[in-house]
Amino acid sequence: MAQDRIQMPSGMGGLVRYFDEYKSKIEFKPGHIIILCIAVVIIMIVLYTLGGTLLGIA
């Protein structure tokens, strides 16, 4: 019964590589992502501290 099993080659056991087929038109450098995250954090801090007075809510 143990000999009835189907053996697949270890390199291609149903794995498909999709990254070779599609190349995105939009690419970001890692430095740009870090700068964007820092800018979002600064905007959030400013909005939490001054947002109420700037928008006339508080």
PDBQT receptor file of N, H, CA, C and O in Angstrom, charges set to zero:
ATOM      1  N   MET A   1       0.815  -1.187   0.000  1.00  0.00    +0.000 N 
ATOM      2  CA  MET A   1       0.000   0.000   0.000  1.00  0.00    +0.000 C 
ATOM      3  C   MET A   1       0.863   1.257   0.000  1.00  0.00    +0.000 C 
ATOM      4  O   MET A   1       0.465   2.282  -0.554  1.00  0.00    +0.000 OA
ATOM      5  N   ALA A   2       2.025   1.187   0.609  1.00  0.00    +0.000 N 
ATOM      6  H   ALA A   2       2.348   0.355   1.059  1.00  0.00    +0.000 HD
ATOM      7  CA  ALA A   2       2.903   2.348   0.633  1.00  0.00    +0.000 C 
ATOM      8  C   ALA A   2       3.505   2.612  -0.737  1.00  0.00    +0.000 C 
ATOM      9  O   ALA A   2       3.951   3.728  -1.006  1.00  0.00    +0.000 OA
ATOM     10  N   GLN A   3       3.527   1.608  -1.612  1.00  0.00    +0.000 N 
ATOM     11  H   GLN A   3       3.164   0.702  -1.393  1.00  0.00    +0.000 HD
ATOM     12  CA  GLN A   3       4.112   1.789  -2.933  1.00  0.00    +0.000 C 
ATOM     13  C   GLN A   3       3.118   2.384  -3.932  1.00  0.00    +0.000 C 
ATOM     14  O   GLN A   3       3.515   2.693  -5.055  1.00  0.00    +0.000 OA
ATOM     15  N   ASP A   4       1.847   2.557  -3.573  1.00  0.00    +0.000 N 
ATOM     16  H   ASP A   4       1.524   2.306  -2.661  1.00  0.00    +0.000 HD
ATOM     17  CA  ASP A   4       0.846   3.120  -4.467  1.00  0.00    +0.000 C 
ATOM     18  C   ASP A   4       0.890   4.650  -4.517  1.00  0.00    +0.000 C 
ATOM     19  O   ASP A   4       0.170   5.256  -5.310  1.00  0.00    +0.000 OA
ATOM     20  N   ARG A   5       1.698   5.265  -3.707  1.00  0.00    +0.000 N 
ATOM     21  H   ARG A   5       2.283   4.773  -3.063  1.00  0.00    +0.000 HD
ATOM     22  CA  ARG A   5       1.748   6.731  -3.671  1.00  0.00    +0.000 C 
ATOM     23  C   ARG A   5       2.451   7.270  -4.904  1.00  0.00    +0.000 C 
ATOM     24  O   ARG A   5       3.383   6.654  -5.422  1.00  0.00    +0.000 OA
ATOM     25  N   ILE A   6       1.994   8.428  -5.366  1.00  0.00    +0.000 N 
ATOM     26  H   ILE A   6       1.237   8.927  -4.945  1.00  0.00    +0.000 HD
ATOM     27  CA  ILE A   6       2.621   9.104  -6.502  1.00  0.00    +0.000 C 
ATOM     28  C   ILE A   6       3.727  10.002  -5.963  1.00  0.00    +0.000 C 
ATOM     29  O   ILE A   6       3.503  10.778  -5.033  1.00  0.00    +0.000 OA
ATOM     30  N   GLN A   7       4.902   9.900  -6.535  1.00  0.00    +0.000 N 
ATOM     31  H   GLN A   7       5.084   9.270  -7.290  1.00  0.00    +0.000 HD
ATOM     32  CA  GLN A   7       6.026  10.718  -6.083  1.00  0.00    +0.000 C 
ATOM     33  C   GLN A   7       6.292  11.809  -7.115  1.00  0.00    +0.000 C 
ATOM     34  O   GLN A   7       6.448  11.545  -8.308  1.00  0.00    +0.000 OA
ATOM     35  N   MET A   8       6.339  13.031  -6.622  1.00  0.00    +0.000 N 
ATOM     36  H   MET A   8       6.212  13.246  -5.653  1.00  0.00    +0.000 HD
ATOM     37  CA  MET A   8       6.617  14.182  -7.476  1.00  0.00    +0.000 C 
ATOM     38  C   MET A   8       8.080  14.575  -7.306  1.00  0.00    +0.000 C 
ATOM     39  O   MET A   8       8.666  14.339  -6.249  1.00  0.00    +0.000 OA
ATOM     40  N   PRO A   9       8.672  15.169  -8.330  1.00  0.00    +0.000 N 
ATOM     41  CA  PRO A   9      10.018  15.712  -8.135  1.00  0.00    +0.000 C 
ATOM     42  C   PRO A   9       9.980  16.822  -7.081  1.00  0.00    +0.000 C 
ATOM     43  O   PRO A   9       9.025  17.598  -7.030  1.00  0.00    +0.000 OA
ATOM     44  N   SER A  10      10.988  16.895  -6.266  1.00  0.00    +0.000 N 
ATOM     45  H   SER A  10      11.763  16.264  -6.308  1.00  0.00    +0.000 HD
ATOM     46  CA  SER A  10      10.959  17.838  -5.146  1.00  0.00    +0.000 C 
ATOM     47  C   SER A  10      10.998  19.294  -5.604  1.00  0.00    +0.000 C 
ATOM     48  O   SER A  10      10.593  20.177  -4.847  1.00  0.00    +0.000 OA
ATOM     49  N   GLY A  11      11.459  19.564  -6.781  1.00  0.00    +0.000 N 
ATOM     50  H   GLY A  11      11.787  18.847  -7.396  1.00  0.00    +0.000 HD
ATOM     51  CA  GLY A  11      11.566  20.948  -7.232  1.00  0.00    +0.000 C 
ATOM     52  C   GLY A  11      10.292  21.537  -7.807  1.00  0.00    +0.000 C 
ATOM     53  O   GLY A  11      10.144  22.759  -7.799  1.00  0.00    +0.000 OA
ATOM     54  N   MET A  12       9.372  20.737  -8.301  1.00  0.00    +0.000 N 
ATOM     55  H   MET A  12       9.493  19.744  -8.307  1.00  0.00    +0.000 HD
ATOM     56  CA  MET A  12       8.190  21.263  -8.983  1.00  0.00    +0.000 C 
ATOM     57  C   MET A  12       6.913  20.636  -8.440  1.00  0.00    +0.000 C 
ATOM     58  O   MET A  12       6.032  20.300  -9.232  1.00  0.00    +0.000 OA
ATOM     59  N   GLY A  13       6.775  20.469  -7.180  1.00  0.00    +0.000 N 
ATOM     60  H   GLY A  13       7.490  20.742  -6.537  1.00  0.00    +0.000 HD
ATOM     61  CA  GLY A  13       5.603  19.838  -6.581  1.00  0.00    +0.000 C 
ATOM     62  C   GLY A  13       4.387  20.742  -6.589  1.00  0.00    +0.000 C 
ATOM     63  O   GLY A  13       3.805  20.970  -5.529  1.00  0.00    +0.000 OA
ATOM     64  N   GLY A  14       3.977  21.266  -7.725  1.00  0.00    +0.000 N 
ATOM     65  H   GLY A  14       4.450  21.081  -8.587  1.00  0.00    +0.000 HD
ATOM     66  CA  GLY A  14       2.794  22.108  -7.820  1.00  0.00    +0.000 C 
ATOM     67  C   GLY A  14       3.064  23.583  -7.581  1.00  0.00    +0.000 C 
ATOM     68  O   GLY A  14       2.120  24.368  -7.490  1.00  0.00    +0.000 OA
ATOM     69  N   LEU A  15       4.294  23.972  -7.480  1.00  0.00    +0.000 N 
ATOM     70  H   LEU A  15       5.061  23.334  -7.555  1.00  0.00    +0.000 HD
ATOM     71  CA  LEU A  15       4.629  25.374  -7.228  1.00  0.00    +0.000 C 
ATOM     72  C   LEU A  15       4.722  26.137  -8.544  1.00  0.00    +0.000 C 
ATOM     73  O   LEU A  15       5.310  25.659  -9.514  1.00  0.00    +0.000 OA
ATOM     74  N   VAL A  16       4.133  27.332  -8.562  1.00  0.00    +0.000 N 
ATOM     75  H   VAL A  16       3.656  27.721  -7.774  1.00  0.00    +0.000 HD
ATOM     76  CA  VAL A  16       4.150  28.169  -9.757  1.00  0.00    +0.000 C 
ATOM     77  C   VAL A  16       4.766  29.512  -9.386  1.00  0.00    +0.000 C 
ATOM     78  O   VAL A  16       4.443  30.081  -8.343  1.00  0.00    +0.000 OA
ATOM     79  N   ARG A  17       5.639  30.008 -10.226  1.00  0.00    +0.000 N 
ATOM     80  H   ARG A  17       5.901  29.546 -11.073  1.00  0.00    +0.000 HD
ATOM     81  CA  ARG A  17       6.264  31.305  -9.974  1.00  0.00    +0.000 C 
ATOM     82  C   ARG A  17       5.561  32.350 -10.819  1.00  0.00    +0.000 C 
ATOM     83  O   ARG A  17       5.669  32.341 -12.045  1.00  0.00    +0.000 OA
ATOM     84  N   TYR A  18       4.834  33.258 -10.158  1.00  0.00    +0.000 N 
ATOM     85  H   TYR A  18       4.746  33.265  -9.162  1.00  0.00    +0.000 HD
ATOM     86  CA  TYR A  18       4.085  34.279 -10.871  1.00  0.00    +0.000 C 
ATOM     87  C   TYR A  18       4.878  35.563 -11.082  1.00  0.00    +0.000 C 
ATOM     88  O   TYR A  18       4.521  36.361 -11.949  1.00  0.00    +0.000 OA
ATOM     89  N   PHE A  19       5.933  35.784 -10.324  1.00  0.00    +0.000 N 
ATOM     90  H   PHE A  19       6.223  35.136  -9.620  1.00  0.00    +0.000 HD
ATOM     91  CA  PHE A  19       6.628  37.060 -10.408  1.00  0.00    +0.000 C 
ATOM     92  C   PHE A  19       7.376  37.223 -11.732  1.00  0.00    +0.000 C 
ATOM     93  O   PHE A  19       7.722  38.347 -12.096  1.00  0.00    +0.000 OA
ATOM     94  N   ASP A  20       7.631  36.155 -12.447  1.00  0.00    +0.000 N 
ATOM     95  H   ASP A  20       7.350  35.242 -12.151  1.00  0.00    +0.000 HD
ATOM     96  CA  ASP A  20       8.287  36.277 -13.745  1.00  0.00    +0.000 C 
ATOM     97  C   ASP A  20       7.315  36.711 -14.837  1.00  0.00    +0.000 C 
ATOM     98  O   ASP A  20       7.736  37.247 -15.862  1.00  0.00    +0.000 OA
ATOM     99  N   GLU A  21       6.019  36.484 -14.627  1.00  0.00    +0.000 N 
ATOM    100  H   GLU A  21       5.678  36.048 -13.794  1.00  0.00    +0.000 HD
ATOM    101  CA  GLU A  21       5.042  36.739 -15.667  1.00  0.00    +0.000 C 
ATOM    102  C   GLU A  21       4.544  38.180 -15.687  1.00  0.00    +0.000 C 
ATOM    103  O   GLU A  21       4.133  38.665 -16.741  1.00  0.00    +0.000 OA
ATOM    104  N   TYR A  22       4.570  38.872 -14.561  1.00  0.00    +0.000 N 
ATOM    105  H   TYR A  22       4.904  38.478 -13.705  1.00  0.00    +0.000 HD
ATOM    106  CA  TYR A  22       3.974  40.208 -14.490  1.00  0.00    +0.000 C 
ATOM    107  C   TYR A  22       4.963  41.184 -13.886  1.00  0.00    +0.000 C 
ATOM    108  O   TYR A  22       5.548  40.926 -12.833  1.00  0.00    +0.000 OA
ATOM    109  N   LYS A  23       5.141  42.297 -14.557  1.00  0.00    +0.000 N 
ATOM    110  H   LYS A  23       4.666  42.506 -15.412  1.00  0.00    +0.000 HD
ATOM    111  CA  LYS A  23       6.015  43.357 -14.040  1.00  0.00    +0.000 C 
ATOM    112  C   LYS A  23       5.165  44.611 -13.874  1.00  0.00    +0.000 C 
ATOM    113  O   LYS A  23       4.561  45.086 -14.836  1.00  0.00    +0.000 OA
ATOM    114  N   SER A  24       5.117  45.142 -12.670  1.00  0.00    +0.000 N 
ATOM    115  H   SER A  24       5.608  44.756 -11.888  1.00  0.00    +0.000 HD
ATOM    116  CA  SER A  24       4.294  46.312 -12.382  1.00  0.00    +0.000 C 
ATOM    117  C   SER A  24       4.899  47.560 -13.019  1.00  0.00    +0.000 C 
ATOM    118  O   SER A  24       6.118  47.688 -13.135  1.00  0.00    +0.000 OA
ATOM    119  N   LYS A  25       4.028  48.472 -13.428  1.00  0.00    +0.000 N 
ATOM    120  H   LYS A  25       3.038  48.368 -13.335  1.00  0.00    +0.000 HD
ATOM    121  CA  LYS A  25       4.490  49.728 -14.007  1.00  0.00    +0.000 C 
ATOM    122  C   LYS A  25       4.839  50.742 -12.932  1.00  0.00    +0.000 C 
ATOM    123  O   LYS A  25       5.545  51.713 -13.202  1.00  0.00    +0.000 OA
ATOM    124  N   ILE A  26       4.352  50.529 -11.717  1.00  0.00    +0.000 N 
ATOM    125  H   ILE A  26       3.778  49.740 -11.497  1.00  0.00    +0.000 HD
ATOM    126  CA  ILE A  26       4.622  51.435 -10.600  1.00  0.00    +0.000 C 
ATOM    127  C   ILE A  26       5.631  50.759  -9.684  1.00  0.00    +0.000 C 
ATOM    128  O   ILE A  26       5.359  49.692  -9.134  1.00  0.00    +0.000 OA
ATOM    129  N   GLU A  27       6.776  51.368  -9.521  1.00  0.00    +0.000 N 
ATOM    130  H   GLU A  27       6.997  52.235  -9.967  1.00  0.00    +0.000 HD
ATOM    131  CA  GLU A  27       7.800  50.822  -8.637  1.00  0.00    +0.000 C 
ATOM    132  C   GLU A  27       8.277  51.921  -7.698  1.00  0.00    +0.000 C 
ATOM    133  O   GLU A  27       8.497  53.058  -8.116  1.00  0.00    +0.000 OA
ATOM    134  N   PHE A  28       8.433  51.571  -6.430  1.00  0.00    +0.000 N 
ATOM    135  H   PHE A  28       8.254  50.647  -6.090  1.00  0.00    +0.000 HD
ATOM    136  CA  PHE A  28       8.911  52.497  -5.414  1.00  0.00    +0.000 C 
ATOM    137  C   PHE A  28      10.227  51.986  -4.859  1.00  0.00    +0.000 C 
ATOM    138  O   PHE A  28      10.416  50.783  -4.676  1.00  0.00    +0.000 OA
ATOM    139  N   LYS A  29      11.125  52.907  -4.598  1.00  0.00    +0.000 N 
ATOM    140  H   LYS A  29      10.971  53.884  -4.747  1.00  0.00    +0.000 HD
ATOM    141  CA  LYS A  29      12.360  52.547  -3.915  1.00  0.00    +0.000 C 
ATOM    142  C   LYS A  29      12.065  52.433  -2.421  1.00  0.00    +0.000 C 
ATOM    143  O   LYS A  29      11.136  53.077  -1.933  1.00  0.00    +0.000 OA
ATOM    144  N   PRO A  30      12.830  51.634  -1.689  1.00  0.00    +0.000 N 
ATOM    145  CA  PRO A  30      12.587  51.500  -0.248  1.00  0.00    +0.000 C 
ATOM    146  C   PRO A  30      12.709  52.820   0.505  1.00  0.00    +0.000 C 
ATOM    147  O   PRO A  30      12.005  53.027   1.493  1.00  0.00    +0.000 OA
ATOM    148  N   GLY A  31      13.577  53.707   0.065  1.00  0.00    +0.000 N 
ATOM    149  H   GLY A  31      14.149  53.539  -0.738  1.00  0.00    +0.000 HD
ATOM    150  CA  GLY A  31      13.726  55.007   0.713  1.00  0.00    +0.000 C 
ATOM    151  C   GLY A  31      12.476  55.856   0.589  1.00  0.00    +0.000 C 
ATOM    152  O   GLY A  31      12.128  56.594   1.511  1.00  0.00    +0.000 OA
ATOM    153  N   HIS A  32      11.795  55.757  -0.550  1.00  0.00    +0.000 N 
ATOM    154  H   HIS A  32      12.077  55.158  -1.299  1.00  0.00    +0.000 HD
ATOM    155  CA  HIS A  32      10.557  56.512  -0.736  1.00  0.00    +0.000 C 
ATOM    156  C   HIS A  32       9.467  56.020   0.206  1.00  0.00    +0.000 C 
ATOM    157  O   HIS A  32       8.686  56.823   0.717  1.00  0.00    +0.000 OA
ATOM    158  N   ILE A  33       9.401  54.727   0.441  1.00  0.00    +0.000 N 
ATOM    159  H   ILE A  33      10.035  54.074   0.026  1.00  0.00    +0.000 HD
ATOM    160  CA  ILE A  33       8.397  54.169   1.351  1.00  0.00    +0.000 C 
ATOM    161  C   ILE A  33       8.662  54.636   2.774  1.00  0.00    +0.000 C 
ATOM    162  O   ILE A  33       7.724  54.961   3.502  1.00  0.00    +0.000 OA
ATOM    163  N   ILE A  34       9.925  54.673   3.178  1.00  0.00    +0.000 N 
ATOM    164  H   ILE A  34      10.687  54.410   2.586  1.00  0.00    +0.000 HD
ATOM    165  CA  ILE A  34      10.269  55.136   4.527  1.00  0.00    +0.000 C 
ATOM    166  C   ILE A  34       9.902  56.608   4.689  1.00  0.00    +0.000 C 
ATOM    167  O   ILE A  34       9.345  56.997   5.715  1.00  0.00    +0.000 OA
ATOM    168  N   ILE A  35      10.206  57.426   3.690  1.00  0.00    +0.000 N 
ATOM    169  H   ILE A  35      10.659  57.110   2.856  1.00  0.00    +0.000 HD
ATOM    170  CA  ILE A  35       9.857  58.853   3.755  1.00  0.00    +0.000 C 
ATOM    171  C   ILE A  35       8.345  59.033   3.805  1.00  0.00    +0.000 C 
ATOM    172  O   ILE A  35       7.853  59.885   4.544  1.00  0.00    +0.000 OA
ATOM    173  N   LEU A  36       7.607  58.253   3.040  1.00  0.00    +0.000 N 
ATOM    174  H   LEU A  36       8.007  57.561   2.440  1.00  0.00    +0.000 HD
ATOM    175  CA  LEU A  36       6.148  58.329   3.050  1.00  0.00    +0.000 C 
ATOM    176  C   LEU A  36       5.584  57.952   4.418  1.00  0.00    +0.000 C 
ATOM    177  O   LEU A  36       4.656  58.600   4.903  1.00  0.00    +0.000 OA
ATOM    178  N   CYS A  37       6.134  56.914   5.043  1.00  0.00    +0.000 N 
ATOM    179  H   CYS A  37       6.887  56.387   4.649  1.00  0.00    +0.000 HD
ATOM    180  CA  CYS A  37       5.675  56.512   6.379  1.00  0.00    +0.000 C 
ATOM    181  C   CYS A  37       5.961  57.598   7.410  1.00  0.00    +0.000 C 
ATOM    182  O   CYS A  37       5.116  57.884   8.259  1.00  0.00    +0.000 OA
ATOM    183  N   ILE A  38       7.141  58.204   7.344  1.00  0.00    +0.000 N 
ATOM    184  H   ILE A  38       7.827  57.973   6.654  1.00  0.00    +0.000 HD
ATOM    185  CA  ILE A  38       7.483  59.276   8.281  1.00  0.00    +0.000 C 
ATOM    186  C   ILE A  38       6.560  60.468   8.077  1.00  0.00    +0.000 C 
ATOM    187  O   ILE A  38       6.129  61.089   9.048  1.00  0.00    +0.000 OA
ATOM    188  N   ALA A  39       6.249  60.798   6.820  1.00  0.00    +0.000 N 
ATOM    189  H   ALA A  39       6.599  60.294   6.030  1.00  0.00    +0.000 HD
ATOM    190  CA  ALA A  39       5.341  61.914   6.541  1.00  0.00    +0.000 C 
ATOM    191  C   ALA A  39       3.947  61.637   7.086  1.00  0.00    +0.000 C 
ATOM    192  O   ALA A  39       3.306  62.540   7.625  1.00  0.00    +0.000 OA
ATOM    193  N   VAL A  40       3.469  60.406   6.954  1.00  0.00    +0.000 N 
ATOM    194  H   VAL A  40       3.989  59.673   6.515  1.00  0.00    +0.000 HD
ATOM    195  CA  VAL A  40       2.144  60.055   7.482  1.00  0.00    +0.000 C 
ATOM    196  C   VAL A  40       2.129  60.153   9.000  1.00  0.00    +0.000 C 
ATOM    197  O   VAL A  40       1.152  60.631   9.576  1.00  0.00    +0.000 OA
ATOM    198  N   VAL A  41       3.198  59.706   9.657  1.00  0.00    +0.000 N 
ATOM    199  H   VAL A  41       3.992  59.317   9.188  1.00  0.00    +0.000 HD
ATOM    200  CA  VAL A  41       3.277  59.797  11.118  1.00  0.00    +0.000 C 
ATOM    201  C   VAL A  41       3.269  61.257  11.557  1.00  0.00    +0.000 C 
ATOM    202  O   VAL A  41       2.582  61.607  12.516  1.00  0.00    +0.000 OA
ATOM    203  N   ILE A  42       4.017  62.110  10.872  1.00  0.00    +0.000 N 
ATOM    204  H   ILE A  42       4.575  61.825  10.093  1.00  0.00    +0.000 HD
ATOM    205  CA  ILE A  42       4.055  63.534  11.232  1.00  0.00    +0.000 C 
ATOM    206  C   ILE A  42       2.688  64.175  11.023  1.00  0.00    +0.000 C 
ATOM    207  O   ILE A  42       2.240  64.959  11.860  1.00  0.00    +0.000 OA
ATOM    208  N   ILE A  43       2.022  63.853   9.923  1.00  0.00    +0.000 N 
ATOM    209  H   ILE A  43       2.386  63.216   9.243  1.00  0.00    +0.000 HD
ATOM    210  CA  ILE A  43       0.679  64.397   9.677  1.00  0.00    +0.000 C 
ATOM    211  C   ILE A  43      -0.294  63.936  10.751  1.00  0.00    +0.000 C 
ATOM    212  O   ILE A  43      -1.119  64.723  11.215  1.00  0.00    +0.000 OA
ATOM    213  N   MET A  44      -0.211  62.673  11.152  1.00  0.00    +0.000 N 
ATOM    214  H   MET A  44       0.458  62.034  10.775  1.00  0.00    +0.000 HD
ATOM    215  CA  MET A  44      -1.104  62.160  12.201  1.00  0.00    +0.000 C 
ATOM    216  C   MET A  44      -0.855  62.866  13.532  1.00  0.00    +0.000 C 
ATOM    217  O   MET A  44      -1.805  63.198  14.241  1.00  0.00    +0.000 OA
ATOM    218  N   ILE A  45       0.410  63.099  13.877  1.00  0.00    +0.000 N 
ATOM    219  H   ILE A  45       1.182  62.829  13.301  1.00  0.00    +0.000 HD
ATOM    220  CA  ILE A  45       0.719  63.787  15.132  1.00  0.00    +0.000 C 
ATOM    221  C   ILE A  45       0.187  65.214  15.100  1.00  0.00    +0.000 C 
ATOM    222  O   ILE A  45      -0.389  65.682  16.082  1.00  0.00    +0.000 OA
ATOM    223  N   VAL A  46       0.374  65.909  13.984  1.00  0.00    +0.000 N 
ATOM    224  H   VAL A  46       0.842  65.529  13.186  1.00  0.00    +0.000 HD
ATOM    225  CA  VAL A  46      -0.132  67.280  13.860  1.00  0.00    +0.000 C 
ATOM    226  C   VAL A  46      -1.649  67.299  13.950  1.00  0.00    +0.000 C 
ATOM    227  O   VAL A  46      -2.212  68.174  14.609  1.00  0.00    +0.000 OA
ATOM    228  N   LEU A  47      -2.321  66.360  13.307  1.00  0.00    +0.000 N 
ATOM    229  H   LEU A  47      -1.863  65.649  12.772  1.00  0.00    +0.000 HD
ATOM    230  CA  LEU A  47      -3.779  66.336  13.355  1.00  0.00    +0.000 C 
ATOM    231  C   LEU A  47      -4.302  66.005  14.749  1.00  0.00    +0.000 C 
ATOM    232  O   LEU A  47      -5.322  66.553  15.166  1.00  0.00    +0.000 OA
ATOM    233  N   TYR A  48      -3.627  65.125  15.471  1.00  0.00    +0.000 N 
ATOM    234  H   TYR A  48      -2.798  64.680  15.132  1.00  0.00    +0.000 HD
ATOM    235  CA  TYR A  48      -4.070  64.808  16.826  1.00  0.00    +0.000 C 
ATOM    236  C   TYR A  48      -3.862  65.974  17.783  1.00  0.00    +0.000 C 
ATOM    237  O   TYR A  48      -4.664  66.182  18.693  1.00  0.00    +0.000 OA
ATOM    238  N   THR A  49      -2.789  66.734  17.581  1.00  0.00    +0.000 N 
ATOM    239  H   THR A  49      -2.138  66.565  16.841  1.00  0.00    +0.000 HD
ATOM    240  CA  THR A  49      -2.523  67.829  18.512  1.00  0.00    +0.000 C 
ATOM    241  C   THR A  49      -3.228  69.121  18.119  1.00  0.00    +0.000 C 
ATOM    242  O   THR A  49      -3.754  69.816  18.989  1.00  0.00    +0.000 OA
ATOM    243  N   LEU A  50      -3.254  69.455  16.848  1.00  0.00    +0.000 N 
ATOM    244  H   LEU A  50      -2.828  68.890  16.141  1.00  0.00    +0.000 HD
ATOM    245  CA  LEU A  50      -3.807  70.733  16.414  1.00  0.00    +0.000 C 
ATOM    246  C   LEU A  50      -5.081  70.603  15.582  1.00  0.00    +0.000 C 
ATOM    247  O   LEU A  50      -5.666  71.616  15.197  1.00  0.00    +0.000 OA
ATOM    248  N   GLY A  51      -5.515  69.396  15.301  1.00  0.00    +0.000 N 
ATOM    249  H   GLY A  51      -5.039  68.574  15.613  1.00  0.00    +0.000 HD
ATOM    250  CA  GLY A  51      -6.640  69.194  14.402  1.00  0.00    +0.000 C 
ATOM    251  C   GLY A  51      -7.938  69.790  14.891  1.00  0.00    +0.000 C 
ATOM    252  O   GLY A  51      -8.706  70.331  14.096  1.00  0.00    +0.000 OA
ATOM    253  N   GLY A  52      -8.201  69.703  16.183  1.00  0.00    +0.000 N 
ATOM    254  H   GLY A  52      -7.577  69.263  16.829  1.00  0.00    +0.000 HD
ATOM    255  CA  GLY A  52      -9.444  70.251  16.714  1.00  0.00    +0.000 C 
ATOM    256  C   GLY A  52      -9.522  71.750  16.569  1.00  0.00    +0.000 C 
ATOM    257  O   GLY A  52     -10.571  72.290  16.216  1.00  0.00    +0.000 OA
ATOM    258  N   THR A  53      -8.430  72.426  16.836  1.00  0.00    +0.000 N 
ATOM    259  H   THR A  53      -7.578  71.988  17.123  1.00  0.00    +0.000 HD
ATOM    260  CA  THR A  53      -8.446  73.889  16.721  1.00  0.00    +0.000 C 
ATOM    261  C   THR A  53      -8.411  74.338  15.259  1.00  0.00    +0.000 C 
ATOM    262  O   THR A  53      -9.011  75.352  14.903  1.00  0.00    +0.000 OA
ATOM    263  N   LEU A  54      -7.710  73.586  14.419  1.00  0.00    +0.000 N 
ATOM    264  H   LEU A  54      -7.222  72.762  14.708  1.00  0.00    +0.000 HD
ATOM    265  CA  LEU A  54      -7.652  73.958  13.005  1.00  0.00    +0.000 C 
ATOM    266  C   LEU A  54      -8.999  73.777  12.314  1.00  0.00    +0.000 C 
ATOM    267  O   LEU A  54      -9.356  74.557  11.431  1.00  0.00    +0.000 OA
ATOM    268  N   LEU A  55      -9.738  72.759  12.710  1.00  0.00    +0.000 N 
ATOM    269  H   LEU A  55      -9.447  72.125  13.427  1.00  0.00    +0.000 HD
ATOM    270  CA  LEU A  55     -11.034  72.495  12.082  1.00  0.00    +0.000 C 
ATOM    271  C   LEU A  55     -12.190  73.162  12.819  1.00  0.00    +0.000 C 
ATOM    272  O   LEU A  55     -13.329  73.103  12.355  1.00  0.00    +0.000 OA
ATOM    273  N   GLY A  56     -11.920  73.789  13.951  1.00  0.00    +0.000 N 
ATOM    274  H   GLY A  56     -10.995  73.836  14.328  1.00  0.00    +0.000 HD
ATOM    275  CA  GLY A  56     -12.953  74.476  14.712  1.00  0.00    +0.000 C 
ATOM    276  C   GLY A  56     -13.878  73.543  15.472  1.00  0.00    +0.000 C 
ATOM    277  O   GLY A  56     -15.013  73.912  15.773  1.00  0.00    +0.000 OA
ATOM    278  N   ILE A  57     -13.416  72.345  15.786  1.00  0.00    +0.000 N 
ATOM    279  H   ILE A  57     -12.494  72.045  15.542  1.00  0.00    +0.000 HD
ATOM    280  CA  ILE A  57     -14.253  71.368  16.494  1.00  0.00    +0.000 C 
ATOM    281  C   ILE A  57     -14.165  71.576  17.997  1.00  0.00    +0.000 C 
ATOM    282  O   ILE A  57     -15.187  71.575  18.682  1.00  0.00    +0.000 OA
ATOM    283  N   ALA A  58     -12.965  71.752  18.515  1.00  0.00    +0.000 N 
ATOM    284  H   ALA A  58     -12.134  71.753  17.959  1.00  0.00    +0.000 HD
ATOM    285  CA  ALA A  58     -12.802  71.851  19.969  1.00  0.00    +0.000 C 
ATOM    286  C   ALA A  58     -12.589  73.277  20.412  1.00  0.00    +0.000 C 
ATOM    287  O   ALA A  58     -12.434  73.537  21.606  1.00  0.00    +0.000 OA
TER     288      ALA A  58
